[in-house]
Amino acid sequence: MEMSQSGTTHHFDVIIVGSGGSGLSLALSLPDHFKIAILAKSHLTDASTYYAQGGVAAVLDVTDSIQQHIDDTLVAGAYLCEEKAVKITVEGGKPSVDFLLKHGVEFTLDEENQLHLTREGGHSQRRIIHAADATGRAISTTLVERVKEKNNIQIFENFIAIDLITTHKLGQIDKDNRAVGLYALDERNEKVHTVLAPFTALACGGAMKAYLYTSNPDIATGDGIAMAYRAGCRVANMEFNQFHPTCLYHPQARSFLITEAMRGEGAYLRLPDGERFMLRFDERAELAPRDIVARAIDYEIKRLGIRHVWLDISHKPESFIKEHFPMLYTHLLTLGIDITKDMIPVVPAAHYTCGGVMVDDNSETDIAGLYAIGETSYTGLHGANRMASNSLLECFVYGMNAAEDIRQKFETGQQLPSVPEWDDSQVVNPDEDVVILQNWDELRQTMWNYVGIVRTTKRLERALNRIEMLKAEITEYYEDYHVSKNLIELRNLVLVSEMIVRCAMQRKESRGLHYTLDYPELSSELRKTVLTPPNFKVETPLVNT
């Protein structure tokens, strides 16, 4: 007899899925009398925020201005950014830094005991607040400590959300669709819990585990984007996937990023013969936006038939390098690379999902009571290419906006509809998990080979054919067997991969992170690509209208 996976039912005021910067900032910005649940797929610090080395972009220096930051963002985003979203985010820079300082995040200070500002690609000024070269770790660990101190916040580690529960799914289709909670798998005992609340926030990060080579942690499987789409939310601009130019190429180091701040502080990209090749591609050289740098590296690797290029900061004083990049210096030394003397082997790797679930100024989606924050969302900030260190800023700005919106909409004693427990009466235990492993590998290899830094129509068509076959097989598997973490993630990844390909096929131009040999020029129209459930109906509305 098969054992049921059905578990407990929990009731909260707000459910937050994800424990990165956006989820934690939302939790800490909500009123203390709210009963809050935070669901983390792994432990609380296992989120992309923790691994961010660069920093938070904010206008703090007198020589800088809000308008300069806005202009830089629009240029980096190839003018596909939503200007209102850019303005909201940039103006939220100082309040975000104040929020982080209030909660005890310790940033690097300069000789005058002021916040030290560094510079990264695409920025015309020094405006990156950082904690040496491990800013994400400083932010993540500090905010996790603050969350653990809160009596009104209950933490569920090793819980992976399966699907959202909405009023339409419950058959109440005569009213507007509203989120009422979700089903989540407790990986430790394989029980599926029902978690209910009038407000749910998806702060699950991006989807770059869809690619074979990525700088992202294992949690980045597009869960929030896939769940929101299945529930009825529109998704936009999924073709814009940022490949970080400089991921360490080393057999003993998996997914290790070399911060862009290193190029901001004067590091050079070199070919095996020592040539600084970026000068041939862009007058900004190593400080060009990431899409340009990643394409240049990809071009040189393919042209020369080499496996990587080199990043070199050894021309800087040893004391300067150790002071600015202590974590990198120490870690790379364990791998036999002394960055004060040696060059660093680097390759591009999938890094950031610029598209996502469409939201308003307060992070609310098309479904009432459902919010998407951070990399899960499409606010319009990033356009066709995310500028360095704008992503953490977006997390805090929209996390705080969402908190205020929820506070205003919250009604004491709000009644939720009756929700059935997870029904697994028609499924059995899987006969062999090798199917999941095989499909996982095939999907990521397909995305890397056909939907990477440089694309063609033929490659996209080939990718879509394979993804549709995999999707059908995974869907059948999901319907027949008990759920597991790997199966849930694979189901989400294949759907998000399909979104990426379908959006890419709709964009008949090369802009920002989407570069296709078949349409190498910019279009005169600024359009975002929108996928509307349930059948990937594609709209192409004008941007900023």
C-alpha positions in Angstrom: 0.0 0.0 0.0 1.3 3.5 -1.0 2.0 5.9 1.8 0.3 9.3 1.5 2.4 12.4 1.1 -0.2 14.6 2.8 1.0 16.7 5.7 -0.1 19.5 8.0 -2.1 22.7 7.2 -0.6 26.0 8.4 -2.2 29.4 8.5 -0.4 32.8 8.3 -0.9 36.4 7.3 1.9 36.4 4.8 3.9 33.6 3.1 7.3 34.4 1.7 8.9 31.8 -0.6 12.6 32.4 -0.6 15.2 33.7 1.8 17.4 36.0 -0.3 17.6 39.8 -0.1 14.1 40.4 -1.4 12.3 37.9 0.8 14.2 38.9 3.9 13.7 42.7 3.3 10.0 42.1 2.9 9.8 40.1 6.1 11.7 42.7 8.1 9.6 45.6 6.7 6.2 44.1 7.6 4.5 45.1 10.9 5.6 43.0 13.9 2.0 41.8 14.6 1.8 40.0 11.2 2.2 36.2 11.3 4.8 35.5 8.7 6.1 32.2 7.1 9.5 32.1 5.3 10.0 29.0 3.1 13.5 28.2 2.2 14.4 25.3 -0.2 17.6 24.7 1.6 19.1 26.6 4.6 18.3 30.3 4.9 21.5 31.7 3.5 21.5 29.4 0.4 20.2 32.1 -1.9 21.8 34.1 -4.7 22.1 37.1 -2.4 24.6 35.3 -0.3 27.0 34.8 -3.3 26.8 38.3 -4.6 30.4 39.7 -4.4 29.9 43.2 -5.9 27.5 45.4 -3.9 24.5 47.7 -3.9 24.2 50.6 -6.4 23.0 53.8 -4.8 23.6 57.6 -5.3 25.4 58.8 -2.2 28.3 60.9 -3.5 27.9 64.7 -4.1 29.5 64.3 -7.6 26.8 61.7 -8.5 23.1 62.3 -9.2 19.9 60.4 -9.5 19.7 61.3 -13.2 23.1 59.9 -13.9 22.2 56.6 -12.3 19.0 56.6 -14.3 20.8 57.4 -17.6 23.4 54.7 -16.9 20.7 52.1 -16.3 18.8 53.0 -19.5 22.0 52.7 -21.6 23.0 49.4 -20.0 19.4 48.1 -20.6 19.6 49.0 -24.3 16.7 51.5 -23.7 14.3 48.7 -23.1 13.9 49.6 -19.4 10.6 50.9 -18.1 11.6 54.4 -17.1 9.1 54.6 -14.2 10.6 51.4 -12.7 14.1 52.8 -13.1 13.2 56.0 -11.3 11.5 54.2 -8.5 14.5 51.9 -8.0 17.2 54.6 -8.2 15.4 57.0 -5.9 15.1 54.1 -3.5 18.9 53.8 -3.3 19.6 55.8 -0.1 16.5 54.4 1.8 17.7 50.9 0.9 21.2 51.6 2.3 19.7 53.2 5.4 17.5 50.0 5.8 20.6 47.8 5.6 22.6 50.0 8.0 19.7 50.1 10.5 19.7 46.3 10.6 23.4 46.2 11.2 25.0 45.3 7.8 28.7 46.3 8.0 29.9 47.9 4.8 33.5 48.8 3.9 34.5 52.3 5.0 37.0 54.7 3.4 39.8 56.6 5.1 37.4 59.2 6.3 35.1 56.6 7.9 32.5 57.1 5.2 31.0 54.3 3.1 33.5 53.3 0.5 32.2 53.5 -3.1 33.6 51.4 -5.9 32.7 51.4 -9.6 31.5 48.6 -11.9 30.7 48.1 -15.5 28.2 50.5 -17.0 28.3 53.0 -14.1 29.6 56.5 -14.9 30.4 57.2 -11.2 31.6 55.4 -8.1 28.3 54.4 -6.5 28.7 50.7 -5.4 28.4 50.3 -1.6 30.1 47.0 -0.6 31.5 44.9 2.1 34.9 44.2 0.7 34.3 41.5 -2.0 31.7 39.6 -0.1 28.8 42.0 0.1 26.1 39.4 -0.4 27.4 37.3 2.5 27.4 40.3 4.8 23.8 41.3 3.8 22.5 37.7 3.9 24.0 36.7 7.2 23.0 39.9 8.9 19.4 39.9 7.7 19.0 36.2 8.6 20.1 37.0 12.1 17.5 39.8 12.3 14.7 37.5 11.0 15.6 34.8 13.5 15.2 37.4 16.3 11.5 38.0 15.3 8.9 36.1 17.2 6.3 36.7 14.5 8.3 34.9 11.8 8.3 31.1 11.4 11.0 29.6 9.3 10.6 26.5 7.2 13.9 25.2 5.9 14.2 22.5 3.3 10.6 23.3 2.1 10.1 23.5 -1.6 6.9 25.1 -3.0 5.1 22.9 -5.5 2.2 25.0 -6.7 0.1 28.1 -5.8 -3.4 27.8 -4.6 -5.8 30.4 -6.0 -9.5 31.0 -5.9 -9.8 30.1 -9.6 -8.1 26.8 -9.0 -10.6 26.1 -6.3 -13.4 26.7 -8.8 -14.4 30.2 -7.8 -14.2 31.7 -11.3 -17.0 34.2 -10.9 -14.7 36.6 -9.0 -11.2 37.9 -9.7 -8.4 35.4 -9.2 -6.8 35.6 -5.8 -3.9 33.8 -4.2 -4.7 31.9 -0.9 -1.5 30.0 -0.3 0.5 27.0 -1.7 1.4 23.4 -1.4 5.0 22.7 -0.3 7.1 19.6 0.1 9.0 19.1 3.3 12.1 17.4 1.8 13.1 15.9 5.2 10.1 13.6 5.5 8.6 13.9 2.0 5.3 15.2 3.3 3.3 17.8 1.4 2.1 20.7 3.6 -0.8 23.1 2.8 0.3 26.7 3.7 -2.4 29.3 3.6 -2.4 33.1 3.8 -4.2 36.1 2.3 -0.8 37.3 0.9 1.9 35.3 -0.8 5.3 36.6 -2.0 7.5 34.8 -4.5 11.1 35.7 -3.8 12.6 32.5 -5.3 15.4 34.0 -7.4 16.0 33.3 -11.1 16.3 30.4 -13.4 19.9 30.1 -14.5 20.2 26.5 -13.5 18.5 26.0 -16.9 22.1 26.4 -18.3 24.9 23.9 -18.1 27.4 26.5 -16.8 26.1 29.0 -14.3 27.4 31.1 -11.4 24.1 30.5 -9.5 23.5 28.3 -6.5 21.5 25.1 -7.0 18.3 26.7 -5.8 18.0 28.9 -9.0 15.5 26.7 -10.9 12.9 29.2 -11.8 10.3 28.0 -9.3 8.6 31.3 -8.7 8.3 32.2 -12.4 6.9 28.8 -13.3 4.4 28.6 -10.4 3.2 32.1 -11.1 2.7 31.4 -14.8 0.8 28.1 -14.1 -1.4 30.1 -11.7 -2.3 32.7 -14.4 0.4 35.5 -14.3 1.9 37.1 -17.3 5.7 36.7 -17.7 7.9 39.1 -19.7 11.3 39.4 -21.4 12.5 35.9 -20.6 14.9 36.0 -23.6 17.3 38.3 -21.7 19.6 36.0 -19.7 22.7 37.6 -18.5 26.0 35.7 -18.8 28.5 37.0 -16.3 31.7 37.5 -18.2 34.1 36.2 -15.5 33.4 32.9 -13.9 36.5 31.0 -12.7 37.6 28.3 -15.0 39.0 25.6 -12.7 38.4 21.9 -12.3 38.2 22.2 -8.5 35.8 25.2 -8.4 32.2 24.9 -9.4 30.2 28.1 -10.1 32.7 30.4 -8.6 32.3 34.0 -9.7 35.1 36.6 -10.1 33.4 39.9 -9.1 33.0 42.7 -11.6 34.4 45.0 -9.0 37.8 43.6 -9.9 37.5 45.1 -13.4 36.1 48.2 -11.8 39.3 48.6 -9.8 41.5 48.2 -13.0 41.8 44.5 -13.9 42.5 43.7 -17.5 41.1 40.9 -19.7 43.9 39.2 -21.7 44.4 36.5 -24.4 47.0 33.8 -23.9 49.6 36.1 -25.6 48.9 38.9 -23.2 46.8 41.1 -25.5 44.1 43.3 -23.9 41.4 42.4 -26.4 38.5 44.3 -25.0 39.8 47.6 -26.6 39.0 46.0 -30.0 35.3 45.6 -29.0 34.3 48.7 -27.1 35.9 52.0 -26.1 34.9 51.3 -22.5 37.1 48.2 -22.7 36.8 46.1 -19.5 34.1 48.4 -18.1 31.7 47.9 -20.9 28.3 46.4 -19.9 28.3 42.7 -19.3 26.6 41.6 -22.5 29.3 43.2 -24.6 32.1 41.8 -22.4 30.6 38.3 -22.4 30.1 38.3 -26.2 33.7 39.5 -26.7 35.1 36.7 -24.5 32.8 34.1 -26.2 34.0 35.4 -29.7 37.7 35.1 -28.7 37.3 31.7 -27.2 35.6 30.4 -30.4 38.0 32.2 -32.7 41.1 30.9 -31.0 39.8 27.5 -30.0 40.7 28.1 -26.4 38.8 27.1 -23.2 39.1 30.4 -21.3 40.7 33.9 -21.3 42.6 35.6 -18.5 41.7 38.2 -15.9 44.7 40.1 -14.7 45.0 42.5 -11.7 48.6 41.6 -10.9 49.8 45.1 -12.1 48.2 46.6 -9.0 50.1 46.8 -5.7 49.9 43.7 -3.6 48.5 45.6 -0.6 45.7 47.1 -2.7 44.6 43.7 -4.0 44.6 42.1 -0.6 42.6 45.0 0.9 40.0 45.2 -1.8 39.6 41.4 -2.6 40.4 39.5 0.6 37.9 36.7 0.0 39.0 36.2 -3.6 42.7 36.3 -2.7 42.3 33.7 0.0 40.0 31.4 -1.9 42.0 31.4 -5.2 45.3 30.9 -3.2 43.8 27.5 -2.1 43.5 26.6 -5.8 47.1 27.6 -6.5 46.4 31.0 -8.0 48.1 34.0 -6.3 46.1 37.0 -7.8 48.9 39.4 -6.8 51.2 37.6 -9.3 49.1 35.3 -11.4 46.4 35.8 -14.0 42.9 34.2 -13.4 41.4 31.8 -16.0 37.8 32.9 -16.6 34.8 32.1 -18.9 31.3 33.5 -19.2 28.5 31.6 -17.3 24.7 32.1 -17.0 24.2 34.5 -14.2 21.0 36.5 -14.0 17.4 36.3 -15.3 16.4 39.8 -16.4 12.8 38.8 -17.2 10.2 37.3 -14.9 6.7 37.7 -13.5 5.1 41.0 -14.4 4.4 43.2 -11.4 3.2 46.7 -10.6 5.1 49.4 -8.6 4.4 47.5 -5.4 5.5 44.0 -6.7 1.9 42.7 -7.0 1.3 40.3 -9.9 -1.8 39.9 -12.1 -3.3 37.8 -9.2 -4.5 39.7 -6.2 -2.6 38.9 -3.0 0.3 37.4 -5.0 3.6 39.3 -5.1 6.9 38.6 -7.0 10.1 40.3 -5.8 13.8 40.3 -6.9 15.0 38.1 -9.7 11.7 36.3 -9.9 10.0 39.5 -11.0 9.9 41.7 -14.1 9.7 45.2 -12.8 11.0 46.8 -16.0 14.2 47.9 -14.3 16.7 45.9 -16.2 15.4 46.1 -19.8 17.6 44.1 -22.2 20.6 43.9 -19.8 21.0 44.3 -16.0 23.6 46.8 -14.9 25.9 45.6 -12.2 24.7 45.9 -8.6 21.2 47.2 -9.6 19.8 43.8 -8.7 20.4 43.9 -5.0 19.0 47.4 -5.0 15.9 46.2 -6.7 15.4 43.5 -4.0 15.3 46.1 -1.2 13.3 48.8 -2.9 10.5 46.4 -4.1 10.6 44.3 -0.9 9.9 47.5 1.1 7.2 48.6 -1.4 5.5 45.2 -1.2 5.5 45.4 2.6 3.8 48.8 2.6 1.2 47.6 0.0 0.4 44.5 2.0 0.1 46.5 5.2 -2.4 48.9 3.6 -4.5 46.0 2.1 -4.4 43.7 5.1 -7.8 43.1 6.7 -8.0 41.6 10.2 -9.9 38.4 10.3 -9.9 37.9 6.6 -11.6 34.6 5.7 -9.9 32.2 3.3 -11.9 29.6 1.3 -11.8 25.9 2.2 -8.7 24.3 0.7 -8.3 20.5 0.1 -5.2 18.7 1.3 -2.7 17.5 -1.3 -4.2 14.7 -3.2 -1.7 11.9 -4.1 -4.2 9.1 -4.2 -3.7 8.4 -7.9 0.1 8.2 -7.9 2.8 5.7 -6.8 6.5 5.9 -5.9 8.7 6.4 -8.9 10.2 3.2 -10.4 13.5 4.8 -11.4 14.9 8.3 -10.8 17.3 8.0 -13.7 14.6 9.6 -15.9 14.9 12.8 -13.9 18.7 12.8 -14.1 18.7 12.1 -17.8 16.1 14.9 -18.6 17.9 17.4 -16.3 21.2 16.9 -18.1 19.6 17.0 -21.6 17.7 20.2 -20.8 20.7 22.1 -19.5 22.9 20.9 -22.4 20.3 21.9 -24.9 19.9 25.4 -23.4 23.7 25.9 -23.3 24.3 24.8 -26.9 21.3 26.4 -28.6 20.1 29.3 -26.4 23.4 30.8 -25.2 25.3 34.0 -25.7 24.9 33.9 -29.5 21.7 32.6 -31.0 20.2 31.8 -34.4 16.7 31.0 -35.5 17.7 27.4 -36.4 19.3 26.9 -32.9 16.1 28.1 -31.2 13.9 25.9 -33.3 16.1 22.9 -32.4 16.0 23.8 -28.7 12.2 24.2 -28.7 11.7 20.8 -30.4 13.8 19.1 -27.7 12.2 21.1 -24.8 8.7 20.2 -25.9 9.6 16.5 -26.0 11.2 16.8 -22.5 8.2 18.7 -21.2 5.8 16.0 -22.3 7.9 13.3 -20.7 8.3 15.3 -17.4 4.6 16.1 -17.3 3.7 12.5 -17.6 6.2 11.5 -14.9 4.8 14.3 -12.6 1.3 13.0 -13.0 2.2 9.4 -12.3 4.5 9.5 -9.4 5.0 11.0 -5.9 6.7 14.4 -6.0 10.3 14.9 -5.0 12.5 18.0 -4.9 14.3 17.0 -8.1 11.1 16.4 -10.0 9.5 19.7 -8.8 12.6 21.6 -9.9 12.8 19.8 -13.3 9.1 20.5 -13.9 9.8 24.2 -13.3 13.0 24.4 -15.3 11.6 22.9 -18.4 8.7 25.3 -18.4 11.0 28.3 -17.8 13.3 27.1 -20.6 10.3 27.0 -22.9 9.5 30.6 -21.9 13.1 31.7 -22.7 13.1 30.1 -26.1 9.6 31.3 -27.1 10.4 34.9 -26.0 13.7 34.7 -28.0 11.9 33.5 -31.1 9.6 36.5 -30.9 12.5 39.0 -30.8 13.5 39.8 -34.4 16.5 42.0 -33.4 19.7 41.9 -31.4 19.4 44.0 -28.3 21.3 43.7 -25.0 21.6 40.1 -23.9 19.7 38.7 -26.8 22.1 38.5 -29.7 21.0 36.6 -32.9 23.1 36.2 -36.0 19.9 36.2 -38.1 18.8 39.7 -36.9 22.0 41.5 -35.9 20.6 45.0 -36.0 18.4 46.9 -33.5 14.7 47.3 -34.2 13.3 50.8 -34.3 10.5 49.7 -31.9 11.0 49.3 -28.2 8.8 46.3 -27.3 8.8 43.9 -24.4 7.9 40.2 -25.0 5.0 39.1 -22.9 3.8 35.5 -22.5 0.2 35.2 -21.4 -1.3 32.0 -19.9 -2.6 29.5 -20.7 -1.3 28.9 -24.2 1.8 31.2 -24.5 -0.3 33.8 -26.4 2.4 36.4 -27.2 1.8 40.2 -26.9 4.4 42.8 -27.8 3.3 46.0 -26.2 5.4 49.1 -26.4 7.7 49.9 -23.5 7.0 52.9 -21.3 3.4 53.2 -22.4 
